[in-house]
Amino acid sequence: LLGFAKKAGKLVTGSNAVLRSILYGESELVIVTDDAGSSVHEKFQRICAENDVAFFCIGKQEEFERATGEKNKVIYSVIDAGFANKLKQLFTEAKGI
C-alpha cells in the first residue's frame, strides 16, 4: 500500500519534508520505523500530537525500503486520507490495538 501511495504522489519521505507536510496541514499519517533513533520518535510523536496527526511507530527500515524504493529513510508522511485510513486500520490490526 505504501508503494501505491508513493506512485500516486501521496507519500512524503525524510525528516524535513515530513515536518513541512505536518506543519502545512497536509499530513494525514506519520510513520516512523521501529529502528529510527529515539530522538526522531520523540520529536515527531510530539509534533504529531500538537498538530492532530495520526502517528505510528512500526516496522523496520529495510521493510519500508522494499515497499517504497526509498533508501535510508525512517520517516514517512501519507498525505491522502484514503491511503492513511487504510494504513491506520492495517497498523492497528498488526499491533493488536
Contact map, one row per residue, 1 for C-alpha under 8 A:
1111100000000000000000000000000000000000000000000000000000000000000000000000000000100010000000000
1111110000100000000000000000000000000000000000000000000000000000001100000000000000000000000000000
1111111000000000000000000000000000000000000000000000000000000000001110000000000000000000000000000
1111111100000000000000000000000000000000000000000000000000000000000000000000000000000000000000000
1111111111100000000000000000000000000000000000000000000000000000000000000000010000100000000000000
0111111111110000000000000000000000000000000000000000000000000000000100000000000000000000000000000
0011111111000000000000000000000000000000000000000000000000000000000000000000000000000000000000000
0001111111100000000000000000000000000000000000000000000000000000000000000000000000000000000000000
0000111111110000000000000000000000000000000000000000000000000000000000000000000000000000000000000
0000111111110000000000000000000000000000000000000000000000000000000000000000011100000000000000000
0100110111111000000000000000000000000000000000000000000000000000000000000001111000000000000000000
0000010011111100110010000000000000000000000000000000000000000000000000000001111000000000000000000
0000000000111110110000000000000000000000000000000000000000000000000001001011100000000000000000000
0000000000011111110000000000000000000000000000000000000000000000000000001111000000000000000000000
0000000000001111111000000000000000000000000000000000000000000000000000000010000000000000000000000
0000000000000111111100000000000000000000000000000000000000000000000000000000000000000000000000000
0000000000011111111110000000000000000000000000000000000000000000000000000000000000000000000000000
0000000000011111111111000010010000000000000000000000000000000000000000000011100000000000000000000
0000000000000011111111100000000000000000000000000000000000000000000000000000000000000000000000000
0000000000000001111111110000000000000000000000000000000000000000000000000000000000000000000000000
0000000000010000111111111110000000000000000000000000000000000000000000000000101000000000000000000
0000000000000000011111111110000000000000000000110010100000000000000000000000000000000000000000000
0000000000000000001111111100000000000000000000000010000000000000000000000000000000000000000000000
0000000000000000000111111110000000000000000000000000000000000000000000000000000000000000000000000
0000000000000000000011111110000000000000000000000010000000000000000000000000000000000000000000000
0000000000000000000011111111000000000000000000000000000000000000000000000000001000000000000000000
0000000000000000010011011111110000000000000000000000100000000000000000000000111100000000000000000
0000000000000000000000000111110000000000000000000000110000000000000000000000111110010000000000000
0000000000000000000000000011111000000000000000000000111100000000000000000000111000010001000000000
0000000000000000010000000011111100000000000000010000111100000000000000000011110000000000000000000
0000000000000000000000000000111110000000000000000000001111000000000000000011100000000000000000000
0000000000000000000000000000011111010001100000000000001111000000000000000111000000000000000000000
0000000000000000000000000000001111110000000000000000000011111000000000000110000000000000000000000
0000000000000000000000000000000111110000000000000000000011111000000000000000000000000000000000000
0000000000000000000000000000000011111000000000000000000000111000000000000100000000000000000000000
0000000000000000000000000000000111111101100000000000000000001000000000000100000000000000000000000
0000000000000000000000000000000000111111100000000000000000000000000000000000000000000000000000000
0000000000000000000000000000000000011111110000000000000000000000000000000000000000000000000000000
0000000000000000000000000000000000001111111000000000000000000000000000000000000000000000000000000
0000000000000000000000000000000100011111111100000000000000000000000000000000000000000000000000000
0000000000000000000000000000000100011111111110000000000010000000000000000000000000000000000000000
0000000000000000000000000000000000000111111111000000000000000000000000000000000000000000000000000
0000000000000000000000000000000000000011111111100000000000000000000000000000000000000000000000000
0000000000000000000000000000000000000001111111110000000000000000000000000000000000000000000000000
0000000000000000000000000000000000000000111111111000001000000000000000000000000000000000000000000
0000000000000000000000000000000000000000011111111100000000000000000000000000000000000000000000000
0000000000000000000001000000000000000000001111111110000000000000000000000000000000000000000000000
0000000000000000000001000000010000000000000111111111111000000000000000000000000000000000000000000
0000000000000000000000000000000000000000000011111111111000000000000000000000000000000000000000000
0000000000000000000000000000000000000000000001111111100000000000000000000000000000000000000000000
0000000000000000000001101000000000000000000000111111100000000000000000000000000000000000000000000
0000000000000000000000000000000000000000000000011111110000000000000000000000000000000000000000000
0000000000000000000001000011110000000000000000011111111000000000000000000000000000000000000000000
0000000000000000000000000001110000000000000000011001111100000000000000000000000000000000000000000
0000000000000000000000000000111100000000000010011000111110000000000000000000000000000000000000000
0000000000000000000000000000111100000000000000000000011111000000000000000000000000000000001000000
0000000000000000000000000000001111000000100000000000001111100000000000000000000000000000000000000
0000000000000000000000000000001111000000000000000000000111110000000000000000000000000000001000000
0000000000000000000000000000000011100000000000000000000011111011000000000000000000000000000000000
0000000000000000000000000000000011100000000000000000000001111111000000000000000000000000000000000
0000000000000000000000000000000011110000000000000000000000111111100000011100000000000000000000000
0000000000000000000000000000000000000000000000000000000000011111110000000000000000000000000000000
0000000000000000000000000000000000000000000000000000000000111111111000000000000000000000000000000
0000000000000000000000000000000000000000000000000000000000111111111111000000000000000000000000000
0000000000000000000000000000000000000000000000000000000000001111111111111000000000000000000000000
0000000000000000000000000000000000000000000000000000000000000111111111000000000000000000000000000
0110000000000000000000000000000000000000000000000000000000000011111110000000000000000000000000000
0110010000000000000000000000000000000000000000000000000000000001111111000000000000000000000000000
0010000000000000000000000000000000000000000000000000000000000001111111100000000000000000000000000
0000000000001000000000000000000000000000000000000000000000000001110111111000000000000000000000000
0000000000000000000000000000000000000000000000000000000000000000100011111000000000000000000000000
0000000000000000000000000000000000000000000000000000000000001000100001111100000000000000000000000
0000000000001100000000000000000000000000000000000000000000001000100001111111000000000000000000000
0000000000000100000000000000000110110000000000000000000000001000000000011111000000000000000000000
0000000000001110010000000000011110000000000000000000000000000000000000001111100000000000000000000
0000000000111100010000000000011100000000000000000000000000000000000000001111110000000000000000000
0000000000111000010010000011111000000000000000000000000000000000000000000011111000000000000000000
0000100001110000000000000011110000000000000000000000000000000000000000000001111110110000000000000
0000000001110000000010000111100000000000000000000000000000000000000000000000111110010000000000000
0000000001000000000000000011000000000000000000000000000000000000000000000000011111110000000000000
0000000000000000000000000001000000000000000000000000000000000000000000000000011111111000000000000
0000000000000000000000000000000000000000000000000000000000000000000000000000000111111100000000000
1000100000000000000000000000000000000000000000000000000000000000000000000000010111111110000000000
0000000000000000000000000001100000000000000000000000000000000000000000000000011111111111000000000
0000000000000000000000000000000000000000000000000000000000000000000000000000000011111111100000000
0000000000000000000000000000000000000000000000000000000000000000000000000000000001111111110000000
1000000000000000000000000000000000000000000000000000000000000000000000000000000000111111111000000
0000000000000000000000000000100000000000000000000000000000000000000000000000000000011111111100000
0000000000000000000000000000000000000000000000000000000000000000000000000000000000001111111110000
0000000000000000000000000000000000000000000000000000000000000000000000000000000000000111111111000
0000000000000000000000000000000000000000000000000000000101000000000000000000000000000011111111100
0000000000000000000000000000000000000000000000000000000000000000000000000000000000000001111111111
0000000000000000000000000000000000000000000000000000000000000000000000000000000000000000111111111
0000000000000000000000000000000000000000000000000000000000000000000000000000000000000000011111111
0000000000000000000000000000000000000000000000000000000000000000000000000000000000000000001111111
0000000000000000000000000000000000000000000000000000000000000000000000000000000000000000000111111
0000000000000000000000000000000000000000000000000000000000000000000000000000000000000000000111111
